[in-house]
């Protein structure tokens, strides 16, 4: 509990939940260092310990230097987090819309931070789909015209098992992810009981290439069981990559480009809790 209270006082810590220590840290640690065997954090009767394997190198205690590294990391993190705000402020005062489009496109790189990619992709998708008309009604006489609306369902780092975006009135689910872990795609499908999902993927690969890789992975997992193949294949509604997002930036008019910039600014500040900090 003391550790929980402490990290809540650090930069960006006010919104963190217990699972950020209990599972995500160990999971992310193993993702970055694939040759390790032991968890970084050990839970011991409500207390948190760092595994001794990572506190000593050839018998030398590195705990103090680790603390200094963490302090420097927080300092750099603050600078990085405010860098995007500076870019957005410049874009809001920019009059050259070609430059605005190119800057937004440049932010959509395959090495962009996951939170930034999710927020920018949401802003683009929201403005792309809101121009699309659909027709709904319980009878021919009651059919009415509506525009598609995309909603962001929560903070990007909530890790709550939810779906990232939901569309009304057609009821589409969108999940933002990366290409390096296809098992997570199947987990996302499982958690909504195989309801169709549109995957928004942080990659420069073509959507056809990603879909082929995903279907190959499904076939390997199914090992010839048709029911498994069909359940997962049918649950992939659409694949959207950086390529589609960048193309839609070009297609949208200047008014929508300005709205994308405003949306990114609003949701990024919300994500980073900047209104409270400033």
N, C-alpha and C positions, 0 to 999 in steps of 0.2 A: 504493500500500500504506500510506503514511503517513496518507492521508486515511481509509482504511478503518479503521485502528487508532484514529484520533482519534474518528470518529463512533461507534465501538463503546463508547467511554468515556462518551458523553453520555447523558442521561436517555432511557430507552427504546431505546437503541442496541445493547444486547447481543445482541438477536435479529435485527438487520437483516442482510440478505444483499446480495451485490454488485448484484443486479438492482434493488435499491431506488434505487441511483444510476444504473445503466446504462440503465434504461428507464422505470421507474415515475415518477421525478421529472419527466422530460421529458414523459411522457404526461399526468400530473396538471397540469403547468404549462400545457400547451396546452388542457386541458379548462377551466381557469379563465380563460384569456385567449385567446379564440378568434381575435383579430385579429393574433396574432403570427406571424412567419414562421420564426424560427430557434429551435433547441433552447436551453434554458437551460444545460445541461451539455454540454461538448464533451470527448470522450475522445481523448487524444493519447498514444499509446504507453504506456498504463497509467497516465497522469496525467489528472487531472480539471481542466478549466478552466471558468470561467463566461464565457459569451459576452459579448464587449465591449459589445454592444447594451444589456445590462442593468446595466452598471457605470458608465455615464456618462449624464447627463441634461443636454443643452445644454452639453456640455463639462465638466461638474462631476463629479468622482469621488465616487460615493456608497457606495463599498465599506465605509468605516468605519461609516457610519450603518446600513448593512445588517447589519453584525455586531451592533450594538446592538439592532436590531430582532429579530434571531434570538435573542439572549440573553433579551430580554423575552418573546418567543414561548414559549421553553422554560419560563420562569417561570410564564406563564399556563397552559401545557399541564399542568404539574405540578398546579396548583390545580384545573383542570378534571377531570383524571383521578381525583383523589381526591374530587371532589364526589359522584360516583356511589356511592363506598364509604360516604360519610356518609349518603346517602339510604337505602341498603340497611341500614345499621345501625339507622336510625330505624324502618324497616319491620319489622325483626326483633323489635323491642321493642314495636311497635304492636299493640294488641288489637282495634282497629276494622277488621274485614275489608273493609268497604265502602271505607274510606280506602286500604287496601292495594291493592285492585283498581284504584281510580281513579288511584293513583300509578303503578302499572305501566302502565296504559293511556296515561297522559300521557307516559311515556318512549318510547312507540312513535309518535313524530311523524315526519312525512315529512322533517323537517330534522334528525333525530337523526344523530349520528355513525355511520358505516357499521359500525364495530366493535361499538358498543353495540347497534345494531339487530340485528346478526347474533346476538349472544350472547343478547339478550332473546327474540328469535324462536325460537332453539333451545330455550331453557328452556320456553317456552310449548308448542311443538310436542312436545317430549319428554314433557311431562306430559299433553298432550291425547291423544296416540296410545297411551300406555301403558295406557289403559283399554280398548283395543280388542282383542278376542279374534280369533284366526285359528286355522285347523285344518290341520295338516300331517301327512303320512305317505306312505310309499311304497306302502301298500296300505290297503284299508278297515279291516283289522284293526289296523294300526299308527298310525292317525290319532290325533294328540295335540293337546291344546289349548295354545296359546301366546299371549302378549301381545306386541303390537308394541313394538319397542325402537328408539329413534333414537340414532345415534352421531354425535358431532362429529368430523370427520376431521382437523382441524388448527387452527393459529392463523389468525385472520381475515386477517392481513396477510402471509401466506406468499407469495401470488402465485405458487404452484407449479403452477398449471394443474389443480388437483384439484377435487373436488366437495365442497361444504361439509358436508352431512349425508348419512348413509346409514342406511337402515332395514332391520332384520332382523325376522322371517325372510323378508319378501316381496321384499326387494331393490329398494327405491325410492331414487332419487337426488334430492337437494334442492339447489338453488342459490340463494343469496341475492344479490339484485341491485337495481338501480334502473330507473326507466322511461325514462331519458333516452338510452339507447344500445341500440337493438334489435339492432344488429350484434353486440354482445357476447352476446346471447341465442343467436344462431346459432353463434357461436364456442363457447359452452358445449356446445351440442348436438353440434357437430362433434368436440370433443375426447373425447367418450365414444361416438363412432361412431353417433350418432343413437339411443342408448339413451334411453328416455323420461325426462324430467326434470320435477320439480315446481319451479316458480319461486316463491320467497318474495320479494315485492317491496315495497320501502320506498315506498309510495304510499297516499294516501287515495282514489284512484280505485277504482271497482268492478272486481272481477276480470273481469267481462264486457267492460268498456271497454278494459282492458289487453289482453285476449285479441284483441279486434277490431283494435286498433292493431297488435299483433304479427302477426296474420294478414295484414293489409293490407301490412305491411312485407315479409313473406315473398313475397306475390304480386308486389310490385314487384321484388324481387330475382330471382324466378323468371322474370319476363317471359314468362309463358305456358308454361314448361316444367313439365309436370305432375309429373315425377319429383322435381323440386326442391320443389315445393309439398307433395307428399305426404310426402317425407322429413322435412321440418321440422314440418309440422302434426302428424304422428303422434308426433313426439318431445316434444310438449308434453303432459305427463300431467295437470297441474293448475296453476292459478294461485292463489296465496294472497297476499292483501294485508293491510295493517294492519287493515282492517275485520274479516276473519276472525279474526285474532289477538286483537283486542280482544273479539270475541264469545265466543271460547273462554275468555278470562280470566273473564268473567261466569259461564260455565257450570260451570267447575271448582269443586270444593268447597274449603273453607278449608284442609284438609290439603294439597291440591295447590298452593294459593296460597303457602303457606309453603315448599313444596319449590321452586317457581319462584324465590322470593327467594333461597334457598340456592344454587340452581344458577347464578343470575346472579352471585352473589358469588364462587363458586368459579371459574367460567370467566373472569370479568373480572379477578380477581387473577392467574390464570394467564396471560391474554393480556397484561396490563400488567407481568408479571414482578415483581409487588409483594412476593411472599414473599422474593425475593432482595434487593430494595431496602430493605426495612424490617427 
